[in-house]
Amino acid sequence: MTEEMLFGANAVTEALRARRRRIHEIHLVSGRSSERLESIRELASCAKVGVFDEPPGFFRDRFPDREDQGVAARVGPYPYADLDGLLTVRPALLVALDQVQDPRNLGAIARSAVAFGATGMVIHKDRCATVTPACVKASAGMTEHIRIALVVNLARALAQARDAGLVALGLDGASRRSIFDEDLAADTIIVVGSEKSGLRRLTREGCDALVGIPMAKACESLNVSVAAAVVLAEAARQRR
């Protein structure tokens, strides 16, 4: 199975806290001391993971264009969840992504999903970002805490979710049906489309309804991760 290098203090810290995948070793930049680095050393010690002090060049060579913060970890592959398992959790609040291709957007959505109490995410294999180290970094490590199912066919997954009793709501900027008028306290799967083209036809047809976010006329659209955060925040508000 493929190993990878996580980078960034939050990504490595949350991987250690979550303990959902194997962590082989931690690398910290030598000659630097901070509360965050000491916390990582303590977490690694509790998890019985070796820590290696490395010169700055170790990080420059491996992460030349990334903010690694002098922290990296060699880890096992991301542990994707099983869709059937996600659909048994109640109350359910899932987020499905239709061809969201930027790993930073995937990471940002995962961070919002954890913040607002989502029970899981669904992504598909074809032309969609997956959980890479860049995604984990963008999520501030929150991908390590949320269950994400990787499916072959998103339309089939939506049908499965609806059969399990979830309401599928697709975000569509052209829809006049407001997300704020929906019952998001019900078992729900929120479907967001790609950065450029939105939801595909089969995905749209697999939703119970298409809903939009009311906005001022001066703003035509929101970034996909921001739109997802707005809806998740409204779901959390209703569920309180």
C-alpha positions as CSV (number, residue, x, y, z in Angstrom):
1,M,0.0,0.0,0.0
2,T,1.2,3.5,-0.9
3,E,2.9,5.6,1.8
4,E,2.9,9.4,1.6
5,M,4.4,12.4,3.4
6,L,2.1,14.7,5.3
7,F,3.4,18.2,5.9
8,G,2.4,21.1,8.2
9,A,2.0,21.2,11.9
10,N,-1.8,20.9,11.9
11,A,-1.9,18.0,9.5
12,V,0.6,16.0,11.5
13,T,-0.9,16.9,14.8
14,E,-4.4,15.8,13.8
15,A,-3.1,12.6,12.2
16,L,-1.5,11.8,15.6
17,R,-4.7,12.7,17.5
18,A,-7.1,10.8,15.2
19,R,-4.9,7.7,15.0
20,R,-6.9,6.5,12.0
21,R,-4.0,5.6,9.8
22,R,-0.5,4.3,10.5
23,I,2.2,6.9,11.2
24,H,5.6,5.5,10.6
25,E,7.8,8.4,11.6
26,I,7.8,12.2,12.4
27,H,10.3,14.7,11.0
28,L,10.9,18.0,12.8
29,V,13.2,20.8,11.8
30,S,16.3,20.9,14.1
31,G,17.3,24.0,16.0
32,R,13.7,25.2,16.5
33,S,11.6,25.1,19.6
34,S,7.9,26.0,20.1
35,E,4.9,24.8,22.0
36,R,3.5,23.3,18.8
37,L,6.6,21.3,18.1
38,E,6.8,20.1,21.7
39,S,3.2,19.0,21.6
40,I,3.9,17.0,18.5
41,R,6.8,15.3,20.2
42,E,4.5,14.4,23.2
43,L,1.8,13.0,20.9
44,A,4.4,11.0,19.0
45,S,5.8,9.6,22.2
46,C,2.3,8.6,23.4
47,A,1.7,6.9,20.0
48,K,5.2,5.3,20.1
49,V,6.2,7.0,16.8
50,G,9.8,7.8,16.2
51,V,10.8,11.5,15.9
52,F,13.8,12.6,13.8
53,D,15.4,16.0,13.8
54,E,16.2,17.2,10.3
55,P,18.1,20.1,8.8
56,P,16.1,22.8,7.0
57,G,17.3,21.3,3.6
58,F,15.3,18.1,4.3
59,F,12.1,20.1,4.1
60,R,13.2,22.4,1.2
61,D,14.0,19.4,-0.9
62,R,10.7,17.6,-0.3
63,F,8.3,20.6,-0.1
64,P,9.9,23.4,-2.2
65,D,6.6,25.2,-2.8
66,R,4.7,24.4,0.3
67,E,4.4,25.8,3.8
68,D,5.6,22.7,5.7
69,Q,6.4,24.7,9.0
70,G,9.3,22.3,9.6
71,V,7.0,19.4,10.3
72,A,6.4,16.2,8.2
73,A,5.3,12.7,8.8
74,R,5.6,9.5,6.8
75,V,2.2,7.8,6.9
76,G,0.1,5.1,5.5
77,P,-2.7,5.6,2.9
78,Y,-5.8,7.5,3.8
79,P,-8.5,5.2,5.3
80,Y,-11.5,5.8,3.2
81,A,-14.9,4.9,4.7
82,D,-17.5,2.5,3.4
83,L,-20.6,4.3,2.0
84,D,-23.0,1.7,3.6
85,G,-21.6,2.5,7.0
86,L,-22.0,6.3,6.5
87,L,-25.7,5.8,5.6
88,T,-26.5,4.0,8.8
89,V,-25.5,7.0,11.0
90,R,-28.4,9.0,12.4
91,P,-29.0,11.9,12.5
92,A,-27.3,12.1,9.1
93,L,-25.6,15.1,7.5
94,L,-23.4,14.2,4.5
95,V,-21.7,16.3,1.9
96,A,-21.2,14.8,-1.6
97,L,-18.8,16.4,-4.1
98,D,-19.4,16.2,-7.9
99,Q,-16.1,16.6,-9.7
100,V,-14.5,19.1,-7.3
101,Q,-11.0,19.0,-8.6
102,D,-8.9,21.3,-6.4
103,P,-7.6,19.5,-3.4
104,R,-7.6,22.8,-1.5
105,N,-11.3,23.0,-2.0
106,L,-11.8,19.5,-0.8
107,G,-9.7,20.2,2.2
108,A,-11.6,23.4,3.0
109,I,-15.0,21.6,2.7
110,A,-13.7,18.8,5.0
111,R,-12.7,21.5,7.6
112,S,-16.2,23.0,7.4
113,A,-17.8,19.6,7.6
114,V,-16.1,18.8,10.9
115,A,-16.7,22.3,12.2
116,F,-20.5,22.1,11.6
117,G,-21.0,18.5,12.6
118,A,-21.4,16.7,9.3
119,T,-21.4,12.9,9.7
120,G,-19.4,12.2,6.5
121,M,-18.5,13.1,3.0
122,V,-18.8,11.3,-0.4
123,I,-16.4,11.8,-3.3
124,H,-16.0,9.9,-6.5
125,K,-12.9,8.5,-8.3
126,D,-13.4,10.0,-11.7
127,R,-12.0,13.5,-12.3
128,C,-12.3,14.5,-8.6
129,A,-9.7,15.5,-6.0
130,T,-8.9,12.9,-3.4
131,V,-7.4,13.1,0.0
132,T,-3.7,14.0,-0.7
133,P,-1.2,15.6,1.6
134,A,-2.1,19.0,0.1
135,C,-5.7,18.3,0.9
136,V,-4.9,17.4,4.4
137,K,-2.9,20.6,4.8
138,A,-5.7,22.7,3.4
139,S,-8.1,21.1,5.9
140,A,-5.9,21.9,8.8
141,G,-5.8,18.2,9.5
142,M,-9.6,17.8,9.7
143,T,-9.7,15.1,6.9
144,E,-8.2,12.9,9.6
145,H,-11.3,13.3,11.7
146,I,-14.2,13.0,9.2
147,R,-15.2,9.8,7.4
148,I,-15.0,10.1,3.6
149,A,-16.3,7.5,1.2
150,L,-14.8,7.1,-2.2
151,V,-17.3,5.8,-4.7
152,V,-17.2,4.8,-8.4
153,N,-20.6,6.2,-9.4
154,L,-21.9,9.3,-7.6
155,A,-25.4,9.1,-9.1
156,R,-25.7,5.5,-7.8
157,A,-24.5,6.7,-4.4
158,L,-27.1,9.4,-4.3
159,A,-29.8,6.8,-5.1
160,Q,-28.5,4.6,-2.3
161,A,-28.6,7.6,0.1
162,R,-32.2,8.4,-0.9
163,D,-33.2,4.7,-0.4
164,A,-31.7,4.9,3.1
165,G,-34.0,7.8,3.9
166,L,-31.8,10.8,3.2
167,V,-33.0,13.9,1.3
168,A,-30.6,14.9,-1.5
169,L,-30.3,18.6,-2.0
170,G,-28.2,19.8,-4.9
171,L,-26.6,23.3,-4.8
172,D,-27.5,25.3,-7.9
173,G,-26.8,29.0,-8.2
174,A,-29.7,29.3,-10.7
175,S,-32.3,27.9,-8.4
176,R,-34.8,30.3,-6.7
177,R,-35.5,27.7,-4.1
178,S,-33.7,29.0,-1.0
179,I,-31.5,26.7,1.1
180,F,-32.8,28.7,4.1
181,D,-36.3,27.4,3.5
182,E,-35.3,23.7,3.6
183,D,-35.6,21.4,6.6
184,L,-31.9,20.7,7.2
185,A,-32.6,19.1,10.5
186,A,-33.8,16.1,8.5
187,D,-31.4,13.4,7.4
188,T,-29.7,15.1,4.5
189,I,-27.0,14.8,1.9
190,I,-25.9,18.1,0.4
191,V,-24.4,17.9,-3.1
192,V,-22.0,20.5,-4.5
193,G,-20.7,20.7,-8.0
194,S,-17.4,21.4,-9.7
195,E,-15.7,24.7,-9.6
196,K,-16.4,25.4,-13.2
197,S,-19.5,23.6,-14.4
198,G,-21.5,22.8,-11.3
199,L,-23.5,19.7,-11.0
200,R,-23.6,17.2,-13.9
201,R,-26.9,16.2,-15.5
202,L,-27.1,12.8,-13.9
203,T,-26.2,14.2,-10.5
204,R,-28.9,16.9,-10.8
205,E,-31.4,14.2,-11.7
206,G,-30.4,12.2,-8.6
207,C,-31.3,15.0,-6.2
208,D,-34.7,15.5,-4.6
209,A,-34.4,19.2,-5.1
210,L,-32.0,21.9,-6.4
211,V,-31.5,24.8,-4.0
212,G,-29.6,28.1,-4.1
213,I,-28.1,30.5,-1.6
214,P,-29.8,34.0,-1.8
215,M,-27.1,36.6,-2.4
216,A,-26.9,40.3,-3.3
217,K,-27.1,41.0,-7.0
218,A,-23.5,42.4,-7.1
219,C,-22.2,38.8,-6.3
220,E,-22.9,36.2,-9.0
221,S,-21.5,33.1,-7.2
222,L,-19.5,31.8,-4.3
223,N,-16.4,29.5,-4.3
224,V,-17.6,25.9,-3.9
225,S,-16.0,25.6,-0.5
226,V,-17.6,28.8,0.8
227,A,-21.0,27.7,-0.6
228,A,-20.7,24.4,1.2
229,A,-19.7,26.1,4.5
230,V,-22.8,28.4,4.3
231,V,-25.1,25.4,3.9
232,L,-23.4,23.4,6.6
233,A,-23.6,26.3,9.0
234,E,-27.3,26.7,8.3
235,A,-27.7,22.9,8.9
236,A,-25.9,23.2,12.2
237,R,-28.0,26.2,13.2
238,Q,-31.2,24.3,12.6
239,R,-30.0,21.3,14.4
240,R,-29.3,23.2,17.6
